[in-house]
Amino acid sequence: MKSHSIRLNQCSRFFLTNAGRTLWIAFCLLLLFSAFAACRDEGLHCRVVRVGEGYGYVILQGRDTLIVQPYVPAVGGRVPFTTYHHAQAVGELVCRKLISGDSPAVSRDEVEILR
């Protein structure tokens, strides 16, 4: 009888120790994954989109659309950006302004400088 209780005690200690470690590791990984996902989902980012014969940009926060800008801002008319890189540069400027708490509005000079 004594040998069975000793084996059972050793087995339960071994299981609890390994299970506890496994659960602790799983918990830590879950926290890291959720923190990473939250940072990625909440961050502002710019996505360049095709608009007819040109480009525009969309500002997103996670999965939410904040700004849709199909045309070059601060210039008259509905004129899309002529290059992908110009749309990206202006969109990233708008993101930086939003992150710093400024108005997302851009001036004609800012648009021209980024050309």
C-alpha positions in Angstrom: 0.0 0.0 0.0 2.8 2.4 0.9 4.5 2.1 -2.5 1.3 3.0 -4.4 0.8 6.1 -2.3 4.4 7.1 -2.9 4.1 6.6 -6.7 0.8 8.5 -6.7 2.3 11.4 -4.8 5.3 11.6 -7.0 3.2 11.4 -10.2 0.8 14.1 -9.0 3.7 16.4 -8.0 5.3 15.8 -11.4 2.0 16.5 -13.3 1.2 19.6 -11.2 4.6 21.0 -11.6 4.7 20.4 -15.4 1.1 21.4 -15.9 1.7 24.6 -13.8 4.7 25.5 -15.9 2.8 24.8 -19.1 -0.2 26.9 -18.0 2.1 29.7 -17.0 3.9 29.7 -20.4 0.6 29.6 -22.2 -0.7 32.5 -20.1 2.4 34.6 -20.9 2.2 33.8 -24.6 -1.5 34.8 -24.6 -0.7 38.1 -23.0 2.1 38.8 -25.4 -0.1 37.9 -28.4 -3.0 40.0 -27.2 -0.7 43.0 -26.5 0.8 42.7 -30.0 -2.6 42.4 -31.6 -3.9 45.4 -29.7 -1.0 47.6 -30.7 -1.3 46.5 -34.3 -5.1 47.1 -34.4 -5.1 50.4 -32.8 -2.2 52.0 -34.7 -2.8 54.6 -37.3 -1.6 53.7 -40.8 -2.0 54.9 -44.3 -3.0 52.7 -47.3 -2.6 53.9 -50.8 -5.6 53.1 -53.1 -6.0 53.2 -56.8 -8.4 55.9 -58.0 -9.2 55.9 -61.7 -5.9 56.8 -63.5 -4.2 57.9 -60.3 -4.0 57.3 -56.5 -5.5 58.4 -53.3 -5.1 57.3 -49.7 -7.1 56.0 -46.8 -6.1 56.6 -43.1 -7.0 53.7 -40.9 -7.0 53.1 -37.2 -6.9 49.4 -36.8 -9.8 48.2 -38.9 -11.7 51.5 -38.7 -11.5 53.9 -41.6 -10.9 57.5 -40.4 -10.2 59.4 -43.6 -10.8 58.6 -47.3 -8.9 61.0 -49.5 -9.3 60.0 -53.2 -8.0 63.3 -54.5 -5.0 65.6 -53.8 -6.0 67.8 -50.9 -5.6 71.6 -50.9 -5.8 71.9 -54.6 -8.9 72.8 -56.7 -10.9 70.1 -58.4 -11.0 66.4 -58.1 -7.5 65.5 -59.2 -6.0 62.2 -58.0 -2.3 61.9 -57.1 -0.3 61.0 -60.1 2.1 58.7 -58.3 1.8 56.1 -55.6 4.7 57.6 -53.7 3.2 61.1 -53.6 -0.1 59.7 -52.2 1.8 57.7 -49.7 4.0 60.7 -48.6 0.9 62.9 -48.0 -1.0 60.1 -46.3 1.9 59.5 -43.9 2.1 63.2 -43.2 -1.6 63.2 -42.2 -0.9 60.1 -40.0 1.9 61.9 -38.2 -0.3 65.0 -37.7 -3.0 62.9 -36.2 -0.6 61.0 -33.9 0.8 64.3 -32.6 -2.7 65.7 -32.0 -2.7 68.2 -34.8 -5.4 68.8 -37.4 -5.0 66.4 -40.3 -5.5 69.3 -42.8 -2.6 69.8 -45.2 -1.7 73.0 -47.0 -0.9 73.4 -50.7 2.7 74.1 -49.8 2.9 70.8 -47.8 1.5 68.9 -50.7 4.0 70.5 -53.1 7.0 69.9 -50.9 6.2 66.2 -50.8 5.9 65.9 -54.5 
